[in-house]
């Protein structure tokens, strides 16, 4: 059972307020692989990492938003912090609406 849920998206929006793409599916998968986060099977839409899961929309390319589920808080935050700083992504708490 997830401890917390977040949306991951680009830090800025387009002029019309739409979400800018985070990147192509291949770029996002390669980026997350550096964080030890990857699907358990080729073409999978759920990526597993230390204490977390990242869910992609099936077939979406480029990726505009991902869902992050924290499953083990003690180890997930280091990975999330790395993602945030390395890629400049914004995380929005789905329960409170707070973004960082």
N, C-alpha and C positions, 0 to 999 in steps of 0.2 A: 504494500500500500504506500503510495507516495506521501512524503512529508510535506512537500510544497510544490506548487506548479507555477511556472513562469512562461511568458511568451518571449522569444528572442527575435529581435528585428533590427533593422538598420538604425543607426543613431539619428539620422535626419530623414525628413520626408520630402517628397517632391513638392513643387509649387502648388499643386492642386490638393495636397494633403495625403496623397496615396503613399503607401509604403514603398520605399526604394528596394530593389532586390539586394539581398545579402550577398549573393553571388550565384554562379551557376551551380547546379547540383554537384558536378565534379569538383569545383573549387571548394564548396562547403565540406564535402566528404574528405578531401585532402587536408583541409584546415583542421577538421576535428580529429583526424587520424593522429595528428601531432599531439593532441591532448588525450591519446589513448582511448578514443571514442569512435566506435565504428559499428556497422551492422554485423549481426552474427551470420548473415548469409549475403551473397552478392545480390544487389538490387533491393535489399531490405529497407524498409521505411522507419524502422526503430533502430537507433544507434545506442549502444551500451558503453558506458564509461564508468570510471570510479565513482560509485555512489549516485549515479544519475542515468537517466535515459533521455535521449533527444528524439522527438518524433517529427518526421517530415511528411508533408502531404504527398500521397502517391502520385507520381508522374509530374509533380510541379518542378519546372525548370525554366527560368531561374527561381531560386528559393526566395520568397519574400518574408516568410515568418516560420519559425519553428517552435515547437512546444518542448519545454524542459520540465522533467519530473525529477525531483530529488528523492532518492530512495534511502540514502545513508548520509545524513547531514555532516557527520564528522569528516568524511573524506571528500565530499562533493564540493565544498566551498573553495578549496584550493584550485580545483579544475575550473570552476566557474569564474574565479578571479582571473585565472590565466586567459580564459576565453575573452573575457571583457576587455582586458588590457591589450592582449595581442591582436584582437580582431576589431575592437572598437564597437562591439555590438551593444545594444540596449536590452536590458532585461526588465520586464514588467510583471509584477506580482499579480497573478490572476485573481487573487482573493481581495487584495486591497487597492489595486490599481497603481500602486507606487512604482516608479521607474527609477533605475539607476544604471 
